[in-house]
Amino acid sequence: SGGAFDHLEKVAERARRILDANQAVAKSFFASRRELETVMPGIGTTIFPKLLRGNVEEFDRFLREHYETSFVPGRFFEMPQHFRVGLGGDPEMTREAFTRLGDALHAYGKN
């Protein structure tokens, strides 16, 4: 055997493991952030947190310039105070991105 369906099952299992790990990191991160309002999706790979203070475009610039990290501003989705965070990437990189996002939120709040 070892056909296409076996391969698909392995790919799906790997994707589930990645998503589960990243969702756990995201859930923990967003639960601890007062600067953001977030509804965690039950399933899915995208979160749209709302920045409660400040300007999303300005915060994105700050994040890129000082933390070499970026997100997709909500204006592309007609949600200007929100931004898009994807959870489909490598778990180590995702964890690092959340660390940088947290550091940037902390520093941005002191501006």
N, CA, C and O atoms as CSV, one atom per row, in Angstrom:
chain,resi,resn,atom,element,x,y,z
A,1,SER,N,N,0.848,-1.197,0.000
A,1,SER,CA,C,0.000,0.000,0.000
A,1,SER,C,C,0.885,1.248,0.000
A,1,SER,O,O,1.713,1.402,-0.897
A,2,GLY,N,N,0.732,2.151,0.990
A,2,GLY,CA,C,1.508,3.381,0.989
A,2,GLY,C,C,1.050,4.353,-0.077
A,2,GLY,O,O,1.858,5.084,-0.651
A,3,GLY,N,N,-0.252,4.362,-0.341
A,3,GLY,CA,C,-0.780,5.212,-1.400
A,3,GLY,C,C,-0.963,6.659,-0.965
A,3,GLY,O,O,-0.510,7.082,0.098
A,4,ALA,N,N,-1.639,7.390,-1.821
A,4,ALA,CA,C,-1.846,8.825,-1.608
A,4,ALA,C,C,-2.602,9.110,-0.315
A,4,ALA,O,O,-2.321,10.100,0.359
A,5,PHE,N,N,-3.569,8.243,0.041
A,5,PHE,CA,C,-4.353,8.506,1.250
A,5,PHE,C,C,-3.518,8.351,2.517
A,5,PHE,O,O,-3.713,9.083,3.488
A,6,ASP,N,N,-2.587,7.396,2.504
A,6,ASP,CA,C,-1.672,7.259,3.647
A,6,ASP,C,C,-0.850,8.529,3.802
A,6,ASP,O,O,-0.652,9.031,4.909
A,7,HIS,N,N,-0.377,9.036,2.676
A,7,HIS,CA,C,0.423,10.262,2.687
A,7,HIS,C,C,-0.410,11.447,3.192
A,7,HIS,O,O,0.063,12.238,4.007
A,8,LEU,N,N,-1.640,11.563,2.707
A,8,LEU,CA,C,-2.528,12.643,3.140
A,8,LEU,C,C,-2.777,12.584,4.635
A,8,LEU,O,O,-2.814,13.619,5.301
A,9,GLU,N,N,-2.948,11.387,5.168
A,9,GLU,CA,C,-3.194,11.232,6.606
A,9,GLU,C,C,-1.991,11.725,7.415
A,9,GLU,O,O,-2.156,12.369,8.451
A,10,LYS,N,N,-0.774,11.418,6.933
A,10,LYS,CA,C,0.436,11.893,7.614
A,10,LYS,C,C,0.534,13.410,7.570
A,10,LYS,O,O,0.881,14.045,8.566
A,11,VAL,N,N,0.230,13.988,6.420
A,11,VAL,CA,C,0.260,15.444,6.272
A,11,VAL,C,C,-0.780,16.095,7.193
A,11,VAL,O,O,-0.495,17.087,7.864
A,12,ALA,N,N,-1.984,15.523,7.211
A,12,ALA,CA,C,-3.049,16.066,8.058
A,12,ALA,C,C,-2.677,15.973,9.536
A,12,ALA,O,O,-2.941,16.901,10.300
A,13,GLU,N,N,-2.070,14.867,9.941
A,13,GLU,CA,C,-1.661,14.691,11.336
A,13,GLU,C,C,-0.596,15.715,11.721
A,13,GLU,O,O,-0.650,16.297,12.805
A,14,ARG,N,N,0.372,15.931,10.831
A,14,ARG,CA,C,1.414,16.934,11.083
A,14,ARG,C,C,0.789,18.327,11.211
A,14,ARG,O,O,1.146,19.088,12.110
A,15,ALA,N,N,-0.133,18.656,10.321
A,15,ALA,CA,C,-0.803,19.965,10.361
A,15,ALA,C,C,-1.577,20.135,11.667
A,15,ALA,O,O,-1.577,21.217,12.254
A,16,ARG,N,N,-2.239,19.067,12.122
A,16,ARG,CA,C,-2.983,19.123,13.390
A,16,ARG,C,C,-2.043,19.381,14.558
A,16,ARG,O,O,-2.347,20.187,15.438
A,17,ARG,N,N,-0.892,18.693,14.567
A,17,ARG,CA,C,0.079,18.884,15.652
A,17,ARG,C,C,0.587,20.325,15.691
A,17,ARG,O,O,0.694,20.923,16.762
A,18,ILE,N,N,0.898,20.874,14.523
A,18,ILE,CA,C,1.380,22.253,14.428
A,18,ILE,C,C,0.314,23.218,14.927
A,18,ILE,O,O,0.592,24.105,15.734
A,19,LEU,N,N,-0.904,23.038,14.441
A,19,LEU,CA,C,-1.988,23.941,14.817
A,19,LEU,C,C,-2.302,23.837,16.311
A,19,LEU,O,O,-2.512,24.856,16.969
A,20,ASP,N,N,-2.335,22.615,16.851
A,20,ASP,CA,C,-2.595,22.447,18.287
A,20,ASP,C,C,-1.539,23.158,19.121
A,20,ASP,O,O,-1.865,23.839,20.094
A,21,ALA,N,N,-0.281,23.002,18.744
A,21,ALA,CA,C,0.812,23.649,19.486
A,21,ALA,C,C,0.681,25.170,19.404
A,21,ALA,O,O,0.819,25.860,20.414
A,22,ASN,N,N,0.418,25.687,18.218
A,22,ASN,CA,C,0.328,27.135,18.040
A,22,ASN,C,C,-0.912,27.720,18.707
A,22,ASN,O,O,-0.866,28.829,19.241
A,23,GLN,N,N,-2.022,26.979,18.678
A,23,GLN,CA,C,-3.227,27.466,19.353
A,23,GLN,C,C,-3.018,27.524,20.866
A,23,GLN,O,O,-3.512,28.441,21.523
A,24,ALA,N,N,-2.298,26.564,21.416
A,24,ALA,CA,C,-2.014,26.573,22.856
A,24,ALA,C,C,-1.178,27.801,23.231
A,24,ALA,O,O,-1.456,28.465,24.230
A,25,VAL,N,N,-0.160,28.094,22.432
A,25,VAL,CA,C,0.677,29.274,22.669
A,25,VAL,C,C,-0.168,30.545,22.554
A,25,VAL,O,O,-0.069,31.436,23.397
A,26,ALA,N,N,-0.995,30.627,21.514
A,26,ALA,CA,C,-1.828,31.812,21.289
A,26,ALA,C,C,-2.826,32.004,22.423
A,26,ALA,O,O,-3.013,33.122,22.904
A,27,LYS,N,N,-3.462,30.933,22.849
A,27,LYS,CA,C,-4.460,31.024,23.919
A,27,LYS,C,C,-3.828,31.571,25.198
A,27,LYS,O,O,-4.383,32.457,25.847
A,28,SER,N,N,-2.679,31.039,25.544
A,28,SER,CA,C,-1.951,31.490,26.729
A,28,SER,C,C,-1.542,32.958,26.574
A,28,SER,O,O,-1.703,33.750,27.502
A,29,PHE,N,N,-1.021,33.311,25.415
A,29,PHE,CA,C,-0.582,34.685,25.158
A,29,PHE,C,C,-1.744,35.662,25.296
A,29,PHE,O,O,-1.649,36.631,26.050
A,30,PHE,N,N,-2.834,35.420,24.580
A,30,PHE,CA,C,-3.928,36.381,24.563
A,30,PHE,C,C,-4.646,36.470,25.907
A,30,PHE,O,O,-5.199,37.517,26.245
A,31,ALA,N,N,-4.641,35.395,26.665
A,31,ALA,CA,C,-5.265,35.430,27.990
A,31,ALA,C,C,-4.517,36.390,28.915
A,31,ALA,O,O,-5.099,36.917,29.863
A,32,SER,N,N,-3.229,36.619,28.643
A,32,SER,CA,C,-2.417,37.443,29.537
A,32,SER,C,C,-2.282,38.895,29.064
A,32,SER,O,O,-1.598,39.682,29.718
A,33,ARG,N,N,-2.907,39.266,27.962
A,33,ARG,CA,C,-2.709,40.609,27.394
A,33,ARG,C,C,-3.906,41.505,27.622
A,33,ARG,O,O,-5.003,41.224,27.139
A,34,ARG,N,N,-3.695,42.581,28.355
A,34,ARG,CA,C,-4.771,43.554,28.588
A,34,ARG,C,C,-4.893,44.555,27.443
A,34,ARG,O,O,-5.909,45.241,27.327
A,35,GLU,N,N,-3.859,44.644,26.592
A,35,GLU,CA,C,-3.870,45.620,25.496
A,35,GLU,C,C,-4.726,45.161,24.325
A,35,GLU,O,O,-5.049,45.942,23.430
A,36,LEU,N,N,-5.089,43.872,24.346
A,36,LEU,CA,C,-5.801,43.288,23.215
A,36,LEU,C,C,-7.116,42.665,23.650
A,36,LEU,O,O,-7.250,42.165,24.766
A,37,GLU,N,N,-8.073,42.708,22.751
A,37,GLU,CA,C,-9.340,41.987,22.947
A,37,GLU,C,C,-9.375,40.922,21.864
A,37,GLU,O,O,-9.274,41.233,20.677
A,38,THR,N,N,-9.516,39.674,22.270
A,38,THR,CA,C,-9.395,38.582,21.307
A,38,THR,C,C,-10.449,37.522,21.547
A,38,THR,O,O,-10.715,37.139,22.687
A,39,VAL,N,N,-11.040,37.056,20.480
A,39,VAL,CA,C,-11.910,35.888,20.526
A,39,VAL,C,C,-11.138,34.753,19.867
A,39,VAL,O,O,-10.812,34.822,18.682
A,40,MET,N,N,-10.846,33.708,20.639
A,40,MET,CA,C,-10.109,32.576,20.084
A,40,MET,C,C,-11.054,31.715,19.249
A,40,MET,O,O,-12.132,31.345,19.712
A,41,PRO,N,N,-10.649,31.395,18.016
A,41,PRO,CA,C,-11.494,30.528,17.201
A,41,PRO,C,C,-11.450,29.095,17.728
A,41,PRO,O,O,-10.409,28.642,18.205
A,42,GLY,N,N,-12.561,28.388,17.646
A,42,GLY,CA,C,-12.565,26.986,18.046
A,42,GLY,C,C,-11.680,26.171,17.119
A,42,GLY,O,O,-10.933,25.297,17.558
A,43,ILE,N,N,-11.775,26.468,15.842
A,43,ILE,CA,C,-10.925,25.837,14.842
A,43,ILE,C,C,-10.419,26.944,13.929
A,43,ILE,O,O,-10.903,28.075,13.986
A,44,GLY,N,N,-9.473,26.625,13.114
A,44,GLY,CA,C,-8.986,27.623,12.176
A,44,GLY,C,C,-7.570,28.057,12.487
A,44,GLY,O,O,-7.018,27.742,13.541
A,45,THR,N,N,-6.996,28.787,11.546
A,45,THR,CA,C,-5.588,29.152,11.658
A,45,THR,C,C,-5.389,30.664,11.761
A,45,THR,O,O,-4.260,31.145,11.663
A,46,THR,N,N,-6.471,31.415,11.956
A,46,THR,CA,C,-6.368,32.870,11.954
A,46,THR,C,C,-7.077,33.469,13.160
A,46,THR,O,O,-8.160,33.032,13.549
A,47,ILE,N,N,-6.432,34.495,13.748
A,47,ILE,CA,C,-7.006,35.230,14.875
A,47,ILE,C,C,-6.970,36.713,14.508
A,47,ILE,O,O,-6.026,37.171,13.865
A,48,PHE,N,N,-7.988,37.457,14.912
A,48,PHE,CA,C,-8.061,38.893,14.644
A,48,PHE,C,C,-8.161,39.674,15.962
A,48,PHE,O,O,-9.245,40.127,16.329
A,49,PRO,N,N,-7.040,39.834,16.674
A,49,PRO,CA,C,-7.108,40.606,17.925
A,49,PRO,C,C,-7.385,42.086,17.647
A,49,PRO,O,O,-7.031,42.624,16.598
A,50,LYS,N,N,-8.027,42.714,18.620
A,50,LYS,CA,C,-8.304,44.155,18.540
A,50,LYS,C,C,-7.331,44.877,19.462
A,50,LYS,O,O,-7.218,44.539,20.641
A,51,LEU,N,N,-6.630,45.872,18.927
A,51,LEU,CA,C,-5.743,46.703,19.726
A,51,LEU,C,C,-6.603,47.737,20.438
A,51,LEU,O,O,-7.270,48.543,19.790
A,52,LEU,N,N,-6.591,47.719,21.777
A,52,LEU,CA,C,-7.505,48.570,22.539
A,52,LEU,C,C,-7.026,50.014,22.666
A,52,LEU,O,O,-7.842,50.930,22.772
A,53,ARG,N,N,-5.706,50.224,22.655
A,53,ARG,CA,C,-5.173,51.588,22.724
A,53,ARG,C,C,-4.113,51.762,21.652
A,53,ARG,O,O,-3.296,50.872,21.422
A,54,GLY,N,N,-4.133,52.913,20.999
A,54,GLY,CA,C,-3.136,53.178,19.971
A,54,GLY,C,C,-3.689,52.911,18.587
A,54,GLY,O,O,-4.880,52.658,18.406
A,55,ASN,N,N,-2.793,52.973,17.615
A,55,ASN,CA,C,-3.158,52.857,16.215
A,55,ASN,C,C,-2.500,51.611,15.640
A,55,ASN,O,O,-1.291,51.430,15.784
A,56,VAL,N,N,-3.265,50.764,15.001
A,56,VAL,CA,C,-2.765,49.491,14.474
A,56,VAL,C,C,-1.648,49.693,13.453
A,56,VAL,O,O,-0.637,48.991,13.490
A,57,GLU,N,N,-1.828,50.649,12.546
A,57,GLU,CA,C,-0.806,50.898,11.517
A,57,GLU,C,C,0.506,51.342,12.177
A,57,GLU,O,O,1.586,50.881,11.809
A,58,GLU,N,N,0.394,52.232,13.145
A,58,GLU,CA,C,1.560,52.734,13.869
A,58,GLU,C,C,2.219,51.599,14.657
A,58,GLU,O,O,3.445,51.491,14.689
A,59,PHE,N,N,1.408,50.762,15.288
A,59,PHE,CA,C,1.944,49.635,16.048
A,59,PHE,C,C,2.643,48.633,15.124
A,59,PHE,O,O,3.681,48.079,15.486
A,60,ASP,N,N,2.082,48.400,13.941
A,60,ASP,CA,C,2.717,47.492,12.980
A,60,ASP,C,C,4.093,48.019,12.580
A,60,ASP,O,O,5.056,47.257,12.507
A,61,ARG,N,N,4.183,49.327,12.319
A,61,ARG,CA,C,5.485,49.944,11.994
A,61,ARG,C,C,6.473,49.761,13.148
A,61,ARG,O,O,7.629,49.395,12.935
A,62,PHE,N,N,6.008,50.017,14.361
A,62,PHE,CA,C,6.835,49.870,15.563
A,62,PHE,C,C,7.341,48.430,15.692
A,62,PHE,O,O,8.518,48.200,15.973
A,63,LEU,N,N,6.453,47.480,15.487
A,63,LEU,CA,C,6.791,46.058,15.583
A,63,LEU,C,C,7.837,45.668,14.534
A,63,LEU,O,O,8.794,44.956,14.839
A,64,ARG,N,N,7.649,46.135,13.308
A,64,ARG,CA,C,8.601,45.823,12.237
A,64,ARG,C,C,9.963,46.465,12.486
A,64,ARG,O,O,10.997,45.811,12.352
A,65,GLU,N,N,9.956,47.747,12.848
A,65,GLU,CA,C,11.216,48.480,13.009
A,65,GLU,C,C,12.038,47.985,14.194
A,65,GLU,O,O,13.262,47.890,14.103
A,66,HIS,N,N,11.376,47.671,15.301
A,66,HIS,CA,C,12.101,47.345,16.535
A,66,HIS,C,C,12.178,45.848,16.835
A,66,HIS,O,O,13.038,45.419,17.604
A,67,TYR,N,N,11.289,45.048,16.239
A,67,TYR,CA,C,11.227,43.624,16.596
A,67,TYR,C,C,11.280,42.690,15.390
A,67,TYR,O,O,11.154,41.475,15.539
A,68,GLU,N,N,11.469,43.257,14.189
A,68,GLU,CA,C,11.571,42.463,12.955
A,68,GLU,C,C,10.454,41.424,12.830
A,68,GLU,O,O,10.680,40.281,12.432
A,69,THR,N,N,9.260,41.852,13.179
A,69,THR,CA,C,8.070,40.995,13.146
A,69,THR,C,C,6.935,41.828,12.571
A,69,THR,O,O,6.929,43.052,12.704
A,70,SER,N,N,5.988,41.176,11.939
A,70,SER,CA,C,4.903,41.917,11.317
A,70,SER,C,C,3.607,41.120,11.364
A,70,SER,O,O,3.606,39.913,11.607
A,71,PHE,N,N,2.517,41.815,11.130
A,71,PHE,CA,C,1.210,41.172,10.997
A,71,PHE,C,C,0.485,41.841,9.844
A,71,PHE,O,O,1.014,42.771,9.234
A,72,VAL,N,N,-0.716,41.380,9.540
A,72,VAL,CA,C,-1.514,42.003,8.483
A,72,VAL,C,C,-2.502,42.957,9.154
A,72,VAL,O,O,-3.374,42.518,9.904
A,73,PRO,N,N,-2.371,44.269,8.888
A,73,PRO,CA,C,-3.292,45.230,9.506
A,73,PRO,C,C,-4.737,44.974,9.103
A,73,PRO,O,O,-5.017,44.535,7.988
A,74,GLY,N,N,-5.644,45.254,10.021
A,74,GLY,CA,C,-7.058,44.975,9.823
A,74,GLY,C,C,-7.739,45.794,8.745
A,74,GLY,O,O,-8.837,45.451,8.308
A,75,ARG,N,N,-7.097,46.885,8.304
A,75,ARG,CA,C,-7.737,47.700,7.257
A,75,ARG,C,C,-8.002,46.869,6.002
A,75,ARG,O,O,-8.917,47.173,5.237
A,76,PHE,N,N,-7.201,45.819,5.791
A,76,PHE,CA,C,-7.423,44.960,4.624
A,76,PHE,C,C,-8.708,44.141,4.761
A,76,PHE,O,O,-9.201,43.578,3.784
A,77,PHE,N,N,-9.241,44.082,5.974
A,77,PHE,CA,C,-10.452,43.285,6.249
A,77,PHE,C,C,-11.582,44.172,6.755
A,77,PHE,O,O,-12.564,43.685,7.315
A,78,GLU,N,N,-11.432,45.494,6.550
A,78,GLU,CA,C,-12.405,46.477,7.030
A,78,GLU,C,C,-12.581,46.408,8.543
A,78,GLU,O,O,-13.683,46.600,9.057
A,79,MET,N,N,-11.489,46.135,9.250
A,79,MET,CA,C,-11.466,46.096,10.719
A,79,MET,C,C,-10.229,46.872,11.177
A,79,MET,O,O,-9.257,46.261,11.621
A,80,PRO,N,N,-10.246,48.215,11.078
A,80,PRO,CA,C,-9.025,49.000,11.251
A,80,PRO,C,C,-8.358,48.908,12.629
A,80,PRO,O,O,-7.156,49.154,12.726
A,81,GLN,N,N,-9.075,48.571,13.677
A,81,GLN,CA,C,-8.440,48.454,15.004
A,81,GLN,C,C,-7.962,47.029,15.288
A,81,GLN,O,O,-7.438,46.755,16.368
A,82,HIS,N,N,-8.140,46.132,14.334
A,82,HIS,CA,C,-7.732,44.743,14.492
A,82,HIS,C,C,-6.508,44.447,13.629
A,82,HIS,O,O,-6.127,45.244,12.772
A,83,PHE,N,N,-5.909,43.299,13.872
A,83,PHE,CA,C,-4.856,42.809,12.990
A,83,PHE,C,C,-4.953,41.294,12.920
A,83,PHE,O,O,-5.538,40.644,13.786
A,84,ARG,N,N,-4.366,40.754,11.868
A,84,ARG,CA,C,-4.477,39.317,11.600
A,84,ARG,C,C,-3.207,38.604,12.042
A,84,ARG,O,O,-2.093,39.026,11.731
A,85,VAL,N,N,-3.405,37.511,12.779
A,85,VAL,CA,C,-2.294,36.666,13.215
A,85,VAL,C,C,-2.575,35.258,12.708
A,85,VAL,O,O,-3.649,34.710,12.958
A,86,GLY,N,N,-1.624,34.675,12.003
A,86,GLY,CA,C,-1.779,33.320,11.484
A,86,GLY,C,C,-1.125,32.300,12.399
A,86,GLY,O,O,-0.091,32.572,13.010
A,87,LEU,N,N,-1.735,31.118,12.491
A,87,LEU,CA,C,-1.240,30.063,13.376
A,87,LEU,C,C,-0.776,28.830,12.620
A,87,LEU,O,O,-0.616,27.766,13.218
A,88,GLY,N,N,-0.557,28.953,11.326
A,88,GLY,CA,C,-0.211,27.786,10.528
A,88,GLY,C,C,1.279,27.525,10.377
A,88,GLY,O,O,1.671,26.550,9.736
A,89,GLY,N,N,2.112,28.373,10.954
A,89,GLY,CA,C,3.552,28.270,10.743
A,89,GLY,C,C,4.262,27.346,11.709
A,89,GLY,O,O,3.648,26.744,12.590
A,90,ASP,N,N,5.555,27.248,11.526
A,90,ASP,CA,C,6.421,26.450,12.380
A,90,ASP,C,C,6.233,26.856,13.851
A,90,ASP,O,O,6.285,28.046,14.161
A,91,PRO,N,N,6.016,25.897,14.760
A,91,PRO,CA,C,5.741,26.225,16.160
A,91,PRO,C,C,6.828,27.052,16.850
A,91,PRO,O,O,6.508,27.936,17.645
A,92,GLU,N,N,8.099,26.786,16.564
A,92,GLU,CA,C,9.160,27.583,17.193
A,92,GLU,C,C,9.122,29.028,16.712
A,92,GLU,O,O,9.270,29.958,17.506
A,93,MET,N,N,8.926,29.210,15.422
A,93,MET,CA,C,8.834,30.570,14.881
A,93,MET,C,C,7.592,31.279,15.412
A,93,MET,O,O,7.635,32.474,15.703
A,94,THR,N,N,6.495,30.553,15.539
A,94,THR,CA,C,5.263,31.133,16.056
A,94,THR,C,C,5.452,31.565,17.504
A,94,THR,O,O,5.028,32.654,17.892
A,95,ARG,N,N,6.085,30.715,18.296
A,95,ARG,CA,C,6.348,31.055,19.705
A,95,ARG,C,C,7.205,32.316,19.792
A,95,ARG,O,O,6.931,33.206,20.598
A,96,GLU,N,N,8.239,32.388,18.961
A,96,GLU,CA,C,9.124,33.563,18.936
A,96,GLU,C,C,8.351,34.813,18.499
A,96,GLU,O,O,8.557,35.894,19.050
A,97,ALA,N,N,7.473,34.669,17.520
A,97,ALA,CA,C,6.675,35.811,17.058
A,97,ALA,C,C,5.789,36.338,18.183
A,97,ALA,O,O,5.647,37.550,18.341
A,98,PHE,N,N,5.189,35.437,18.968
A,98,PHE,CA,C,4.362,35.881,20.094
A,98,PHE,C,C,5.207,36.546,21.172
A,98,PHE,O,O,4.762,37.505,21.802
A,99,THR,N,N,6.417,36.050,21.392
A,99,THR,CA,C,7.323,36.689,22.353
A,99,THR,C,C,7.619,38.119,21.907
A,99,THR,O,O,7.557,39.052,22.708
A,100,ARG,N,N,7.939,38.282,20.627
A,100,ARG,CA,C,8.236,39.613,20.098
A,100,ARG,C,C,7.008,40.517,20.144
A,100,ARG,O,O,7.111,41.699,20.472
A,101,LEU,N,N,5.845,39.956,19.815
A,101,LEU,CA,C,4.612,40.729,19.868
A,101,LEU,C,C,4.359,41.220,21.293
A,101,LEU,O,O,3.976,42.372,21.495
A,102,GLY,N,N,4.572,40.353,22.276
A,102,GLY,CA,C,4.392,40.740,23.677
A,102,GLY,C,C,5.363,41.828,24.104
A,102,GLY,O,O,4.977,42.791,24.767
A,103,ASP,N,N,6.627,41.671,23.722
A,103,ASP,CA,C,7.630,42.690,24.043
A,103,ASP,C,C,7.266,44.026,23.399
A,103,ASP,O,O,7.393,45.080,24.022
A,104,ALA,N,N,6.817,43.971,22.155
A,104,ALA,CA,C,6.453,45.192,21.435
A,104,ALA,C,C,5.229,45.861,22.057
A,104,ALA,O,O,5.189,47.085,22.175
A,105,LEU,N,N,4.234,45.074,22.454
A,105,LEU,CA,C,3.053,45.631,23.112
A,105,LEU,C,C,3.446,46.345,24.401
A,105,LEU,O,O,2.949,47.431,24.698
A,106,HIS,N,N,4.329,45.730,25.148
A,106,HIS,CA,C,4.803,46.305,26.417
A,106,HIS,C,C,5.518,47.644,26.164
A,106,HIS,O,O,5.246,48.635,26.841
A,107,ALA,N,N,6.428,47.661,25.186
A,107,ALA,CA,C,7.195,48.871,24.880
A,107,ALA,C,C,6.291,49.937,24.245
A,107,ALA,O,O,6.425,51.122,24.553
A,108,TYR,N,N,5.385,49.528,23.371
A,108,TYR,CA,C,4.493,50.454,22.683
A,108,TYR,C,C,3.575,51.159,23.687
A,108,TYR,O,O,3.263,52.341,23.537
A,109,GLY,N,N,3.157,50.429,24.693
A,109,GLY,CA,C,2.288,51.009,25.723
A,109,GLY,C,C,2.954,52.100,26.541
A,109,GLY,O,O,2.283,52.922,27.165
A,110,LYS,N,N,4.272,52.100,26.535
A,110,LYS,CA,C,5.017,53.121,27.296
A,110,LYS,C,C,5.329,54.344,26.469
A,110,LYS,O,O,5.871,55.320,26.988
A,111,ASN,N,N,4.995,54.310,25.172
A,111,ASN,CA,C,5.256,55.477,24.293
A,111,ASN,C,C,4.338,56.629,24.629
A,111,ASN,O,O,4.414,57.684,23.998
